[in-house]
Amino acid sequence: MPVDLRLNDILELKKQHPCGSKKWKVLRVGADFRIQCEGCGHRVMIPRVKLEKKIKKITRE
């Protein structure tokens, strides 16, 4: 069953981004997600399956 992710959720991932931040904001949902690093603003498209494995914690806004 897929994880319930919504726009503007803040995700804490298991590994750090090279800028040092672990927090990412959800900008687009669907089969692929667009997430933005809260530290440096870098944006990434990532498939749902890969993202769900990397999530440590979800914070709703």
PDBQT receptor file of N, H, CA, C and O in Angstrom, charges set to zero:
ATOM      1  N   MET A   1       0.844  -1.185   0.000  1.00  0.00    +0.000 N 
ATOM      2  CA  MET A   1       0.000   0.000   0.000  1.00  0.00    +0.000 C 
ATOM      3  C   MET A   1       0.888   1.248   0.000  1.00  0.00    +0.000 C 
ATOM      4  O   MET A   1       1.823   1.339   0.796  1.00  0.00    +0.000 OA
ATOM      5  N   PRO A   2       0.601   2.218  -0.895  1.00  0.00    +0.000 N 
ATOM      6  CA  PRO A   2       1.440   3.413  -0.971  1.00  0.00    +0.000 C 
ATOM      7  C   PRO A   2       1.298   4.318   0.258  1.00  0.00    +0.000 C 
ATOM      8  O   PRO A   2       0.243   4.378   0.889  1.00  0.00    +0.000 OA
ATOM      9  N   VAL A   3       2.374   5.006   0.570  1.00  0.00    +0.000 N 
ATOM     10  H   VAL A   3       3.231   4.957   0.057  1.00  0.00    +0.000 HD
ATOM     11  CA  VAL A   3       2.392   5.962   1.681  1.00  0.00    +0.000 C 
ATOM     12  C   VAL A   3       1.569   7.184   1.273  1.00  0.00    +0.000 C 
ATOM     13  O   VAL A   3       1.637   7.616   0.123  1.00  0.00    +0.000 OA
ATOM     14  N   ASP A   4       0.790   7.745   2.207  1.00  0.00    +0.000 N 
ATOM     15  H   ASP A   4       0.735   7.394   3.142  1.00  0.00    +0.000 HD
ATOM     16  CA  ASP A   4      -0.033   8.921   1.930  1.00  0.00    +0.000 C 
ATOM     17  C   ASP A   4       0.827  10.176   2.010  1.00  0.00    +0.000 C 
ATOM     18  O   ASP A   4       1.108  10.680   3.097  1.00  0.00    +0.000 OA
ATOM     19  N   LEU A   5       1.241  10.675   0.852  1.00  0.00    +0.000 N 
ATOM     20  H   LEU A   5       1.013  10.266  -0.032  1.00  0.00    +0.000 HD
ATOM     21  CA  LEU A   5       2.035  11.901   0.777  1.00  0.00    +0.000 C 
ATOM     22  C   LEU A   5       1.219  12.971   0.087  1.00  0.00    +0.000 C 
ATOM     23  O   LEU A   5       0.509  12.687  -0.878  1.00  0.00    +0.000 OA
ATOM     24  N   ARG A   6       1.310  14.205   0.573  1.00  0.00    +0.000 N 
ATOM     25  H   ARG A   6       1.886  14.436   1.356  1.00  0.00    +0.000 HD
ATOM     26  CA  ARG A   6       0.549  15.329   0.029  1.00  0.00    +0.000 C 
ATOM     27  C   ARG A   6       1.484  16.474  -0.325  1.00  0.00    +0.000 C 
ATOM     28  O   ARG A   6       2.645  16.494   0.082  1.00  0.00    +0.000 OA
ATOM     29  N   LEU A   7       0.958  17.430  -1.091  1.00  0.00    +0.000 N 
ATOM     30  H   LEU A   7       0.014  17.414  -1.422  1.00  0.00    +0.000 HD
ATOM     31  CA  LEU A   7       1.738  18.620  -1.421  1.00  0.00    +0.000 C 
ATOM     32  C   LEU A   7       2.145  19.346  -0.147  1.00  0.00    +0.000 C 
ATOM     33  O   LEU A   7       1.383  19.383   0.820  1.00  0.00    +0.000 OA
ATOM     34  N   ASN A   8       3.311  19.909  -0.141  1.00  0.00    +0.000 N 
ATOM     35  H   ASN A   8       3.930  19.880  -0.927  1.00  0.00    +0.000 HD
ATOM     36  CA  ASN A   8       3.878  20.704   0.953  1.00  0.00    +0.000 C 
ATOM     37  C   ASN A   8       4.216  19.906   2.207  1.00  0.00    +0.000 C 
ATOM     38  O   ASN A   8       4.541  20.503   3.233  1.00  0.00    +0.000 OA
ATOM     39  N   ASP A   9       4.150  18.570   2.158  1.00  0.00    +0.000 N 
ATOM     40  H   ASP A   9       3.886  18.085   1.325  1.00  0.00    +0.000 HD
ATOM     41  CA  ASP A   9       4.648  17.759   3.278  1.00  0.00    +0.000 C 
ATOM     42  C   ASP A   9       6.163  17.931   3.353  1.00  0.00    +0.000 C 
ATOM     43  O   ASP A   9       6.827  18.096   2.330  1.00  0.00    +0.000 OA
ATOM     44  N   ILE A  10       6.701  17.893   4.562  1.00  0.00    +0.000 N 
ATOM     45  H   ILE A  10       6.161  17.759   5.393  1.00  0.00    +0.000 HD
ATOM     46  CA  ILE A  10       8.151  17.937   4.759  1.00  0.00    +0.000 C 
ATOM     47  C   ILE A  10       8.595  16.516   5.093  1.00  0.00    +0.000 C 
ATOM     48  O   ILE A  10       8.110  15.912   6.050  1.00  0.00    +0.000 OA
ATOM     49  N   LEU A  11       9.523  15.989   4.294  1.00  0.00    +0.000 N 
ATOM     50  H   LEU A  11       9.916  16.479   3.516  1.00  0.00    +0.000 HD
ATOM     51  CA  LEU A  11      10.023  14.635   4.476  1.00  0.00    +0.000 C 
ATOM     52  C   LEU A  11      11.420  14.685   5.066  1.00  0.00    +0.000 C 
ATOM     53  O   LEU A  11      12.258  15.477   4.636  1.00  0.00    +0.000 OA
ATOM     54  N   GLU A  12      11.664  13.843   6.044  1.00  0.00    +0.000 N 
ATOM     55  H   GLU A  12      10.983  13.199   6.393  1.00  0.00    +0.000 HD
ATOM     56  CA  GLU A  12      13.025  13.666   6.536  1.00  0.00    +0.000 C 
ATOM     57  C   GLU A  12      13.505  12.341   5.977  1.00  0.00    +0.000 C 
ATOM     58  O   GLU A  12      12.930  11.291   6.262  1.00  0.00    +0.000 OA
ATOM     59  N   LEU A  13      14.578  12.396   5.167  1.00  0.00    +0.000 N 
ATOM     60  H   LEU A  13      15.045  13.249   4.935  1.00  0.00    +0.000 HD
ATOM     61  CA  LEU A  13      15.101  11.198   4.528  1.00  0.00    +0.000 C 
ATOM     62  C   LEU A  13      16.226  10.593   5.368  1.00  0.00    +0.000 C 
ATOM     63  O   LEU A  13      16.783  11.251   6.248  1.00  0.00    +0.000 OA
ATOM     64  N   LYS A  14      16.548   9.337   5.085  1.00  0.00    +0.000 N 
ATOM     65  H   LYS A  14      16.096   8.803   4.370  1.00  0.00    +0.000 HD
ATOM     66  CA  LYS A  14      17.558   8.609   5.863  1.00  0.00    +0.000 C 
ATOM     67  C   LYS A  14      18.962   9.165   5.639  1.00  0.00    +0.000 C 
ATOM     68  O   LYS A  14      19.759   9.220   6.576  1.00  0.00    +0.000 OA
ATOM     69  N   LYS A  15      19.276   9.578   4.406  1.00  0.00    +0.000 N 
ATOM     70  H   LYS A  15      18.629   9.533   3.645  1.00  0.00    +0.000 HD
ATOM     71  CA  LYS A  15      20.607  10.102   4.092  1.00  0.00    +0.000 C 
ATOM     72  C   LYS A  15      20.562  11.601   3.873  1.00  0.00    +0.000 C 
ATOM     73  O   LYS A  15      19.541  12.153   3.461  1.00  0.00    +0.000 OA
ATOM     74  N   GLN A  16      21.676  12.252   4.151  1.00  0.00    +0.000 N 
ATOM     75  H   GLN A  16      22.506  11.804   4.485  1.00  0.00    +0.000 HD
ATOM     76  CA  GLN A  16      21.795  13.697   3.962  1.00  0.00    +0.000 C 
ATOM     77  C   GLN A  16      22.027  14.049   2.503  1.00  0.00    +0.000 C 
ATOM     78  O   GLN A  16      22.613  13.273   1.747  1.00  0.00    +0.000 OA
ATOM     79  N   HIS A  17      21.559  15.231   2.118  1.00  0.00    +0.000 N 
ATOM     80  H   HIS A  17      21.083  15.861   2.731  1.00  0.00    +0.000 HD
ATOM     81  CA  HIS A  17      21.914  15.831   0.836  1.00  0.00    +0.000 C 
ATOM     82  C   HIS A  17      23.330  16.390   1.020  1.00  0.00    +0.000 C 
ATOM     83  O   HIS A  17      23.704  16.699   2.151  1.00  0.00    +0.000 OA
ATOM     84  N   PRO A  18      24.122  16.532  -0.027  1.00  0.00    +0.000 N 
ATOM     85  CA  PRO A  18      25.480  17.068   0.128  1.00  0.00    +0.000 C 
ATOM     86  C   PRO A  18      25.558  18.427   0.834  1.00  0.00    +0.000 C 
ATOM     87  O   PRO A  18      26.603  18.768   1.387  1.00  0.00    +0.000 OA
ATOM     88  N   CYS A  19      24.468  19.209   0.826  1.00  0.00    +0.000 N 
ATOM     89  H   CYS A  19      23.618  18.932   0.376  1.00  0.00    +0.000 HD
ATOM     90  CA  CYS A  19      24.485  20.509   1.508  1.00  0.00    +0.000 C 
ATOM     91  C   CYS A  19      24.343  20.351   3.024  1.00  0.00    +0.000 C 
ATOM     92  O   CYS A  19      24.546  21.311   3.768  1.00  0.00    +0.000 OA
ATOM     93  N   GLY A  20      23.995  19.143   3.487  1.00  0.00    +0.000 N 
ATOM     94  H   GLY A  20      23.830  18.363   2.884  1.00  0.00    +0.000 HD
ATOM     95  CA  GLY A  20      23.895  18.889   4.919  1.00  0.00    +0.000 C 
ATOM     96  C   GLY A  20      22.473  18.744   5.442  1.00  0.00    +0.000 C 
ATOM     97  O   GLY A  20      22.281  18.358   6.596  1.00  0.00    +0.000 OA
ATOM     98  N   SER A  21      21.473  19.044   4.619  1.00  0.00    +0.000 N 
ATOM     99  H   SER A  21      21.629  19.357   3.682  1.00  0.00    +0.000 HD
ATOM    100  CA  SER A  21      20.076  18.974   5.051  1.00  0.00    +0.000 C 
ATOM    101  C   SER A  21      19.495  17.577   4.795  1.00  0.00    +0.000 C 
ATOM    102  O   SER A  21      19.852  16.919   3.817  1.00  0.00    +0.000 OA
ATOM    103  N   LYS A  22      18.603  17.135   5.677  1.00  0.00    +0.000 N 
ATOM    104  H   LYS A  22      18.313  17.669   6.471  1.00  0.00    +0.000 HD
ATOM    105  CA  LYS A  22      17.886  15.874   5.491  1.00  0.00    +0.000 C 
ATOM    106  C   LYS A  22      16.411  16.123   5.167  1.00  0.00    +0.000 C 
ATOM    107  O   LYS A  22      15.663  15.176   4.924  1.00  0.00    +0.000 OA
ATOM    108  N   LYS A  23      15.989  17.394   5.162  1.00  0.00    +0.000 N 
ATOM    109  H   LYS A  23      16.597  18.163   5.359  1.00  0.00    +0.000 HD
ATOM    110  CA  LYS A  23      14.578  17.727   4.985  1.00  0.00    +0.000 C 
ATOM    111  C   LYS A  23      14.285  18.158   3.550  1.00  0.00    +0.000 C 
ATOM    112  O   LYS A  23      15.014  18.953   2.959  1.00  0.00    +0.000 OA
ATOM    113  N   TRP A  24      13.187  17.606   3.003  1.00  0.00    +0.000 N 
ATOM    114  H   TRP A  24      12.594  16.959   3.483  1.00  0.00    +0.000 HD
ATOM    115  CA  TRP A  24      12.757  17.882   1.639  1.00  0.00    +0.000 C 
ATOM    116  C   TRP A  24      11.272  18.213   1.635  1.00  0.00    +0.000 C 
ATOM    117  O   TRP A  24      10.507  17.642   2.412  1.00  0.00    +0.000 OA
ATOM    118  N   LYS A  25      10.859  19.129   0.770  1.00  0.00    +0.000 N 
ATOM    119  H   LYS A  25      11.480  19.593   0.139  1.00  0.00    +0.000 HD
ATOM    120  CA  LYS A  25       9.459  19.534   0.648  1.00  0.00    +0.000 C 
ATOM    121  C   LYS A  25       8.874  18.915  -0.623  1.00  0.00    +0.000 C 
ATOM    122  O   LYS A  25       9.516  18.939  -1.674  1.00  0.00    +0.000 OA
ATOM    123  N   VAL A  26       7.652  18.357  -0.534  1.00  0.00    +0.000 N 
ATOM    124  H   VAL A  26       7.131  18.338   0.319  1.00  0.00    +0.000 HD
ATOM    125  CA  VAL A  26       6.987  17.741  -1.682  1.00  0.00    +0.000 C 
ATOM    126  C   VAL A  26       6.337  18.837  -2.527  1.00  0.00    +0.000 C 
ATOM    127  O   VAL A  26       5.504  19.594  -2.031  1.00  0.00    +0.000 OA
ATOM    128  N   LEU A  27       6.723  18.922  -3.819  1.00  0.00    +0.000 N 
ATOM    129  H   LEU A  27       7.400  18.306  -4.222  1.00  0.00    +0.000 HD
ATOM    130  CA  LEU A  27       6.176  19.922  -4.731  1.00  0.00    +0.000 C 
ATOM    131  C   LEU A  27       5.188  19.328  -5.730  1.00  0.00    +0.000 C 
ATOM    132  O   LEU A  27       4.324  20.043  -6.239  1.00  0.00    +0.000 OA
ATOM    133  N   ARG A  28       5.303  18.022  -6.022  1.00  0.00    +0.000 N 
ATOM    134  H   ARG A  28       6.005  17.442  -5.609  1.00  0.00    +0.000 HD
ATOM    135  CA  ARG A  28       4.430  17.358  -6.988  1.00  0.00    +0.000 C 
ATOM    136  C   ARG A  28       4.241  15.916  -6.550  1.00  0.00    +0.000 C 
ATOM    137  O   ARG A  28       5.194  15.263  -6.124  1.00  0.00    +0.000 OA
ATOM    138  N   VAL A  29       3.004  15.412  -6.652  1.00  0.00    +0.000 N 
ATOM    139  H   VAL A  29       2.230  15.942  -6.997  1.00  0.00    +0.000 HD
ATOM    140  CA  VAL A  29       2.728  14.019  -6.284  1.00  0.00    +0.000 C 
ATOM    141  C   VAL A  29       2.200  13.260  -7.487  1.00  0.00    +0.000 C 
ATOM    142  O   VAL A  29       1.710  13.860  -8.443  1.00  0.00    +0.000 OA
ATOM    143  N   GLY A  30       2.301  11.934  -7.438  1.00  0.00    +0.000 N 
ATOM    144  H   GLY A  30       2.699  11.446  -6.661  1.00  0.00    +0.000 HD
ATOM    145  CA  GLY A  30       1.849  11.066  -8.524  1.00  0.00    +0.000 C 
ATOM    146  C   GLY A  30       2.742   9.844  -8.577  1.00  0.00    +0.000 C 
ATOM    147  O   GLY A  30       3.277   9.415  -7.555  1.00  0.00    +0.000 OA
ATOM    148  N   ALA A  31       2.904   9.284  -9.761  1.00  0.00    +0.000 N 
ATOM    149  H   ALA A  31       2.469   9.633 -10.591  1.00  0.00    +0.000 HD
ATOM    150  CA  ALA A  31       3.806   8.141  -9.926  1.00  0.00    +0.000 C 
ATOM    151  C   ALA A  31       5.247   8.577  -9.651  1.00  0.00    +0.000 C 
ATOM    152  O   ALA A  31       6.045   7.815  -9.105  1.00  0.00    +0.000 OA
ATOM    153  N   ASP A  32       5.566   9.822 -10.039  1.00  0.00    +0.000 N 
ATOM    154  H   ASP A  32       4.918  10.441 -10.482  1.00  0.00    +0.000 HD
ATOM    155  CA  ASP A  32       6.863  10.440  -9.739  1.00  0.00    +0.000 C 
ATOM    156  C   ASP A  32       6.616  11.625  -8.815  1.00  0.00    +0.000 C 
ATOM    157  O   ASP A  32       5.563  12.260  -8.869  1.00  0.00    +0.000 OA
ATOM    158  N   PHE A  33       7.585  11.911  -7.977  1.00  0.00    +0.000 N 
ATOM    159  H   PHE A  33       8.440  11.395  -7.933  1.00  0.00    +0.000 HD
ATOM    160  CA  PHE A  33       7.491  13.053  -7.065  1.00  0.00    +0.000 C 
ATOM    161  C   PHE A  33       8.544  14.076  -7.424  1.00  0.00    +0.000 C 
ATOM    162  O   PHE A  33       9.643  13.713  -7.844  1.00  0.00    +0.000 OA
ATOM    163  N   ARG A  34       8.226  15.356  -7.265  1.00  0.00    +0.000 N 
ATOM    164  H   ARG A  34       7.334  15.651  -6.923  1.00  0.00    +0.000 HD
ATOM    165  CA  ARG A  34       9.225  16.418  -7.331  1.00  0.00    +0.000 C 
ATOM    166  C   ARG A  34       9.389  16.897  -5.904  1.00  0.00    +0.000 C 
ATOM    167  O   ARG A  34       8.429  17.324  -5.263  1.00  0.00    +0.000 OA
ATOM    168  N   ILE A  35      10.622  16.822  -5.412  1.00  0.00    +0.000 N 
ATOM    169  H   ILE A  35      11.402  16.475  -5.933  1.00  0.00    +0.000 HD
ATOM    170  CA  ILE A  35      10.919  17.266  -4.049  1.00  0.00    +0.000 C 
ATOM    171  C   ILE A  35      12.001  18.345  -4.101  1.00  0.00    +0.000 C 
ATOM    172  O   ILE A  35      12.821  18.383  -5.019  1.00  0.00    +0.000 OA
ATOM    173  N   GLN A  36      11.982  19.220  -3.095  1.00  0.00    +0.000 N 
ATOM    174  H   GLN A  36      11.316  19.190  -2.350  1.00  0.00    +0.000 HD
ATOM    175  CA  GLN A  36      12.938  20.331  -3.041  1.00  0.00    +0.000 C 
ATOM    176  C   GLN A  36      13.666  20.289  -1.705  1.00  0.00    +0.000 C 
ATOM    177  O   GLN A  36      13.038  20.178  -0.652  1.00  0.00    +0.000 OA
ATOM    178  N   CYS A  37      14.985  20.377  -1.752  1.00  0.00    +0.000 N 
ATOM    179  H   CYS A  37      15.495  20.467  -2.607  1.00  0.00    +0.000 HD
ATOM    180  CA  CYS A  37      15.810  20.397  -0.545  1.00  0.00    +0.000 C 
ATOM    181  C   CYS A  37      15.520  21.679   0.234  1.00  0.00    +0.000 C 
ATOM    182  O   CYS A  37      15.504  22.772  -0.332  1.00  0.00    +0.000 OA
ATOM    183  N   GLU A  38      15.293  21.533   1.528  1.00  0.00    +0.000 N 
ATOM    184  H   GLU A  38      15.306  20.646   1.989  1.00  0.00    +0.000 HD
ATOM    185  CA  GLU A  38      15.020  22.693   2.381  1.00  0.00    +0.000 C 
ATOM    186  C   GLU A  38      16.298  23.484   2.676  1.00  0.00    +0.000 C 
ATOM    187  O   GLU A  38      16.220  24.650   3.062  1.00  0.00    +0.000 OA
ATOM    188  N   GLY A  39      17.456  22.877   2.504  1.00  0.00    +0.000 N 
ATOM    189  H   GLY A  39      17.519  21.929   2.190  1.00  0.00    +0.000 HD
ATOM    190  CA  GLY A  39      18.715  23.555   2.784  1.00  0.00    +0.000 C 
ATOM    191  C   GLY A  39      19.167  24.465   1.649  1.00  0.00    +0.000 C 
ATOM    192  O   GLY A  39      19.414  25.653   1.857  1.00  0.00    +0.000 OA
ATOM    193  N   CYS A  40      19.274  23.897   0.434  1.00  0.00    +0.000 N 
ATOM    194  H   CYS A  40      19.073  22.932   0.265  1.00  0.00    +0.000 HD
ATOM    195  CA  CYS A  40      19.846  24.658  -0.682  1.00  0.00    +0.000 C 
ATOM    196  C   CYS A  40      18.856  24.952  -1.808  1.00  0.00    +0.000 C 
ATOM    197  O   CYS A  40      19.167  25.731  -2.708  1.00  0.00    +0.000 OA
ATOM    198  N   GLY A  41      17.675  24.346  -1.772  1.00  0.00    +0.000 N 
ATOM    199  H   GLY A  41      17.422  23.713  -1.040  1.00  0.00    +0.000 HD
ATOM    200  CA  GLY A  41      16.671  24.614  -2.797  1.00  0.00    +0.000 C 
ATOM    201  C   GLY A  41      16.767  23.745  -4.038  1.00  0.00    +0.000 C 
ATOM    202  O   GLY A  41      16.027  23.968  -4.996  1.00  0.00    +0.000 OA
ATOM    203  N   HIS A  42      17.663  22.756  -4.048  1.00  0.00    +0.000 N 
ATOM    204  H   HIS A  42      18.265  22.575  -3.270  1.00  0.00    +0.000 HD
ATOM    205  CA  HIS A  42      17.819  21.855  -5.195  1.00  0.00    +0.000 C 
ATOM    206  C   HIS A  42      16.547  21.034  -5.383  1.00  0.00    +0.000 C 
ATOM    207  O   HIS A  42      15.991  20.522  -4.412  1.00  0.00    +0.000 OA
ATOM    208  N   ARG A  43      16.080  20.905  -6.631  1.00  0.00    +0.000 N 
ATOM    209  H   ARG A  43      16.532  21.321  -7.420  1.00  0.00    +0.000 HD
ATOM    210  CA  ARG A  43      14.863  20.147  -6.934  1.00  0.00    +0.000 C 
ATOM    211  C   ARG A  43      15.203  18.865  -7.673  1.00  0.00    +0.000 C 
ATOM    212  O   ARG A  43      16.091  18.840  -8.525  1.00  0.00    +0.000 OA
ATOM    213  N   VAL A  44      14.471  17.778  -7.330  1.00  0.00    +0.000 N 
ATOM    214  H   VAL A  44      13.749  17.797  -6.638  1.00  0.00    +0.000 HD
ATOM    215  CA  VAL A  44      14.732  16.461  -7.891  1.00  0.00    +0.000 C 
ATOM    216  C   VAL A  44      13.414  15.779  -8.217  1.00  0.00    +0.000 C 
ATOM    217  O   VAL A  44      12.454  15.895  -7.455  1.00  0.00    +0.000 OA
ATOM    218  N   MET A  45      13.353  15.056  -9.359  1.00  0.00    +0.000 N 
ATOM    219  H   MET A  45      14.133  14.962  -9.978  1.00  0.00    +0.000 HD
ATOM    220  CA  MET A  45      12.229  14.166  -9.664  1.00  0.00    +0.000 C 
ATOM    221  C   MET A  45      12.667  12.767  -9.275  1.00  0.00    +0.000 C 
ATOM    222  O   MET A  45      13.768  12.338  -9.622  1.00  0.00    +0.000 OA
ATOM    223  N   ILE A  46      11.804  12.046  -8.547  1.00  0.00    +0.000 N 
ATOM    224  H   ILE A  46      10.910  12.395  -8.264  1.00  0.00    +0.000 HD
ATOM    225  CA  ILE A  46      12.156  10.718  -8.068  1.00  0.00    +0.000 C 
ATOM    226  C   ILE A  46      10.916   9.816  -8.131  1.00  0.00    +0.000 C 
ATOM    227  O   ILE A  46       9.824  10.255  -7.771  1.00  0.00    +0.000 OA
ATOM    228  N   PRO A  47      11.066   8.566  -8.583  1.00  0.00    +0.000 N 
ATOM    229  CA  PRO A  47       9.919   7.653  -8.625  1.00  0.00    +0.000 C 
ATOM    230  C   PRO A  47       9.387   7.357  -7.213  1.00  0.00    +0.000 C 
ATOM    231  O   PRO A  47      10.150   7.339  -6.247  1.00  0.00    +0.000 OA
ATOM    232  N   ARG A  48       8.075   7.127  -7.107  1.00  0.00    +0.000 N 
ATOM    233  H   ARG A  48       7.455   7.142  -7.892  1.00  0.00    +0.000 HD
ATOM    234  CA  ARG A  48       7.413   6.862  -5.827  1.00  0.00    +0.000 C 
ATOM    235  C   ARG A  48       8.078   5.719  -5.066  1.00  0.00    +0.000 C 
ATOM    236  O   ARG A  48       8.325   5.837  -3.865  1.00  0.00    +0.000 OA
ATOM    237  N   VAL A  49       8.371   4.615  -5.749  1.00  0.00    +0.000 N 
ATOM    238  H   VAL A  49       8.171   4.519  -6.724  1.00  0.00    +0.000 HD
ATOM    239  CA  VAL A  49       8.931   3.431  -5.084  1.00  0.00    +0.000 C 
ATOM    240  C   VAL A  49      10.262   3.752  -4.403  1.00  0.00    +0.000 C 
ATOM    241  O   VAL A  49      10.487   3.349  -3.261  1.00  0.00    +0.000 OA
ATOM    242  N   LYS A  50      11.146   4.476  -5.097  1.00  0.00    +0.000 N 
ATOM    243  H   LYS A  50      10.964   4.803  -6.025  1.00  0.00    +0.000 HD
ATOM    244  CA  LYS A  50      12.448   4.832  -4.521  1.00  0.00    +0.000 C 
ATOM    245  C   LYS A  50      12.290   5.782  -3.336  1.00  0.00    +0.000 C 
ATOM    246  O   LYS A  50      12.964   5.628  -2.318  1.00  0.00    +0.000 OA
ATOM    247  N   LEU A  51      11.394   6.767  -3.473  1.00  0.00    +0.000 N 
ATOM    248  H   LEU A  51      10.846   6.892  -4.301  1.00  0.00    +0.000 HD
ATOM    249  CA  LEU A  51      11.205   7.753  -2.416  1.00  0.00    +0.000 C 
ATOM    250  C   LEU A  51      10.650   7.109  -1.146  1.00  0.00    +0.000 C 
ATOM    251  O   LEU A  51      11.104   7.421  -0.045  1.00  0.00    +0.000 OA
ATOM    252  N   GLU A  52       9.672   6.214  -1.293  1.00  0.00    +0.000 N 
ATOM    253  H   GLU A  52       9.304   5.960  -2.187  1.00  0.00    +0.000 HD
ATOM    254  CA  GLU A  52       9.057   5.582  -0.122  1.00  0.00    +0.000 C 
ATOM    255  C   GLU A  52      10.076   4.808   0.705  1.00  0.00    +0.000 C 
ATOM    256  O   GLU A  52       9.953   4.744   1.928  1.00  0.00    +0.000 OA
ATOM    257  N   LYS A  53      11.081   4.219   0.059  1.00  0.00    +0.000 N 
ATOM    258  H   LYS A  53      11.181   4.270  -0.935  1.00  0.00    +0.000 HD
ATOM    259  CA  LYS A  53      12.120   3.473   0.773  1.00  0.00    +0.000 C 
ATOM    260  C   LYS A  53      13.059   4.395   1.551  1.00  0.00    +0.000 C 
ATOM    261  O   LYS A  53      13.657   3.970   2.539  1.00  0.00    +0.000 OA
ATOM    262  N   LYS A  54      13.198   5.658   1.116  1.00  0.00    +0.000 N 
ATOM    263  H   LYS A  54      12.712   6.004   0.313  1.00  0.00    +0.000 HD
ATOM    264  CA  LYS A  54      14.149   6.588   1.716  1.00  0.00    +0.000 C 
ATOM    265  C   LYS A  54      13.568   7.427   2.848  1.00  0.00    +0.000 C 
ATOM    266  O   LYS A  54      14.318   8.103   3.554  1.00  0.00    +0.000 OA
ATOM    267  N   ILE A  55      12.240   7.399   3.039  1.00  0.00    +0.000 N 
ATOM    268  H   ILE A  55      11.631   6.850   2.466  1.00  0.00    +0.000 HD
ATOM    269  CA  ILE A  55      11.589   8.259   4.031  1.00  0.00    +0.000 C 
ATOM    270  C   ILE A  55      11.814   7.743   5.446  1.00  0.00    +0.000 C 
ATOM    271  O   ILE A  55      11.630   6.559   5.727  1.00  0.00    +0.000 OA
ATOM    272  N   LYS A  56      12.217   8.654   6.336  1.00  0.00    +0.000 N 
ATOM    273  H   LYS A  56      12.367   9.616   6.108  1.00  0.00    +0.000 HD
ATOM    274  CA  LYS A  56      12.371   8.349   7.756  1.00  0.00    +0.000 C 
ATOM    275  C   LYS A  56      11.188   8.898   8.542  1.00  0.00    +0.000 C 
ATOM    276  O   LYS A  56      10.671   8.221   9.431  1.00  0.00    +0.000 OA
ATOM    277  N   LYS A  57      10.744  10.141   8.220  1.00  0.00    +0.000 N 
ATOM    278  H   LYS A  57      11.165  10.690   7.497  1.00  0.00    +0.000 HD
ATOM    279  CA  LYS A  57       9.662  10.804   8.947  1.00  0.00    +0.000 C 
ATOM    280  C   LYS A  57       8.926  11.761   8.029  1.00  0.00    +0.000 C 
ATOM    281  O   LYS A  57       9.530  12.372   7.148  1.00  0.00    +0.000 OA
ATOM    282  N   ILE A  58       7.585  11.896   8.239  1.00  0.00    +0.000 N 
ATOM    283  H   ILE A  58       7.094  11.399   8.955  1.00  0.00    +0.000 HD
ATOM    284  CA  ILE A  58       6.759  12.815   7.457  1.00  0.00    +0.000 C 
ATOM    285  C   ILE A  58       6.156  13.837   8.400  1.00  0.00    +0.000 C 
ATOM    286  O   ILE A  58       5.596  13.475   9.436  1.00  0.00    +0.000 OA
ATOM    287  N   THR A  59       6.267  15.134   8.044  1.00  0.00    +0.000 N 
ATOM    288  H   THR A  59       6.721  15.428   7.204  1.00  0.00    +0.000 HD
ATOM    289  CA  THR A  59       5.674  16.215   8.816  1.00  0.00    +0.000 C 
ATOM    290  C   THR A  59       4.670  16.935   7.939  1.00  0.00    +0.000 C 
ATOM    291  O   THR A  59       5.011  17.379   6.843  1.00  0.00    +0.000 OA
ATOM    292  N   ARG A  60       3.428  17.057   8.408  1.00  0.00    +0.000 N 
ATOM    293  H   ARG A  60       3.150  16.697   9.298  1.00  0.00    +0.000 HD
ATOM    294  CA  ARG A  60       2.386  17.758   7.661  1.00  0.00    +0.000 C 
ATOM    295  C   ARG A  60       2.406  19.239   8.004  1.00  0.00    +0.000 C 
ATOM    296  O   ARG A  60       2.626  19.613   9.155  1.00  0.00    +0.000 OA
ATOM    297  N   GLU A  61       2.175  20.083   6.999  1.00  0.00    +0.000 N 
ATOM    298  H   GLU A  61       1.996  19.779   6.064  1.00  0.00    +0.000 HD
ATOM    299  CA  GLU A  61       2.091  21.529   7.243  1.00  0.00    +0.000 C 
ATOM    300  C   GLU A  61       0.673  21.926   7.517  1.00  0.00    +0.000 C 
ATOM    301  O   GLU A  61       0.395  23.103   7.746  1.00  0.00    +0.000 OA
TER     302      GLU A  61
